[in-house]
Amino acid sequence: KNQVEQSPQSLIILEGKNCTLQCNYTVSPFSNLRWYKQDTGRGPVSLTIMTFSENTKSNGRYTATLDADTKQSSLHITASQLSDSASYICVVKWMIPGGYNKLIFGAGTRLAVHP
Amino acid sequence: DTAVSQTPKYLVTQMGNDKSIKCEQNLGHDTMYWYKQDSKKFLKIMFSYNNKELIINETVPNRFSPKSPDKAHLNLHINSLELGDSAVYFCASSQEVSASGANVLTFGAGSRLTVL
């Protein structure tokens, strides 16, 4: 079954600290993996998109890694800020045989950054 | 502002009623989507339209009917609302058409539907 699992479910860190969020997936075949940030009451916003051939990609203080062999990805946030408080959702693009794609969403990790 | 906008943001209604959620994008994208985010926070695709044509129709009840008058609009009509329909519904758009593009989805802010 094509699934995307994220851990931890929730995380509390102090402002200025680093943290790493995990994503494991069983989606196959997959086209790309993306991380989205969803602020409370808002729609998800894309942070990074990585194809299976990319190992790491950065977007400011966000760095995503991908190991397509072990089907694992991580999102590392450095020097956290209060505005980083949000849900971070891992999304894997499943290449459905026959032509269509489907995005498989994880349930997200809820990050709270405290002063 | 270029965006995906959906209305209403909040909708509270009684079981059995019929309601619609509207979505418009001014990004010039070819593909629009409706997602449902349930209480466990999973986002699940419901429908996808490309240039006004339905290309993905997940297994959702027939009570849900998308309508795309043009490629900038994708409205969601729900008949005979049930308690289990309570969720946040997100509209999104993207430029991708084919299977292998690394497209970015742009989401609307969501419409929270509560069925009493």
Interface residues (C-beta under 8 A of the other chain):
Chain A: S31 N32 R34 G41 R42 G43 P44 V45 S46 I49 T51 S87 I89 M95 G99 Y100 N101 K102 L103 F105 G106 A107 G108
Chain B: V4 K40 K41 F42 L43 K44 I45 I55 I56 F90 A92 E96 A99 S100 A102 V104 L105 F107 G108 A109 G110
